[in-house]
């Protein structure tokens, strides 16, 4: 998305587990903005309006086992007990990962993480 004026981007706060809208100023003179987000390729709930605004979207294809390992480690790093971390990852994050993976065909480039 190209603009001449200053725009504001959201920032995700892990402590709150929430997105903070308009938290990051992005001047129009910035030549490249790299963003990340699980739903940038999603086609439901209004997310389909995002893809046309982006010049390119790359999808990082990581094996599910590695995604789960990293997510458990992140939750442990935030102080969650191990059983709660694993429960959250398998009950919430894993179904979300499957949902996100279904939309990878919309990416301009799929980068596969190899062992």
Residue pairs with C-beta under 8 A, 6 or more apart in sequence:
1 53
1 54
1 55
2 55
3 28
4 28
5 28
6 25
6 26
6 27
6 28
7 25
7 26
7 28
8 21
8 22
8 23
8 24
8 25
8 26
9 22
9 23
9 24
9 26
9 33
9 35
10 19
10 20
10 21
10 22
10 23
10 24
11 19
11 20
11 23
11 24
12 18
12 19
12 20
13 19
13 20
14 78
15 78
26 33
38 96
38 100
39 47
39 50
39 100
40 47
40 50
40 51
40 54
40 57
41 47
41 51
41 57
41 59
41 100
41 103
41 104
41 106
41 107
42 48
42 99
42 100
42 103
43 103
43 106
51 57
51 106
56 108
56 109
57 106
57 107
57 108
58 107
58 108
58 109
58 110
58 111
59 104
59 107
59 109
59 110
59 111
60 111
60 113
61 101
61 104
61 110
61 111
61 112
61 113
62 113
63 113
63 115
64 94
64 97
66 113
67 93
67 94
67 97
68 89
68 90
68 93
68 94
68 97
71 89
71 93
72 82
72 85
72 86
72 89
75 84
75 85
75 88
75 89
76 82
76 85
80 88
104 110
